[in-house]
């Protein structure tokens, strides 16, 4: 997940990790997360 700059930017945009996990884009970018 650290290797994905887009994912890092998404982390800063979404404070709660639960919302990030619920985001479909998050699942598509990093399925291993």
N, C-alpha and C positions, 0 to 999 in steps of 0.2 A: 504494500500500500504506500510505502514511503517512496517507492520508485516512480509513483504516478503523481506528477506535479498537479494535474487537474484534481486528483483526489485530495491532495493537501489543501488546495484552494477551497474545496468543498467543506473540509473540516473547519476552516476559519469562518465559512459562511454559516454553517450549522453548529451552534453551541452544543446541543444535546446529541449524544452519540445515537440515541434511540431513533431520532428523526433521520439521521444519516443512514442507519441500517434499514429503515422503512422506505427510504428513497429508492425507486426502481433504478435510477441512474447509478446509484452506489453499487447495487447488485451486479449491474452489467459491467461496470468498470473493474470491480474487484470481487469476483465470486468467492474467493478464498477467505474474504473477510467475514 
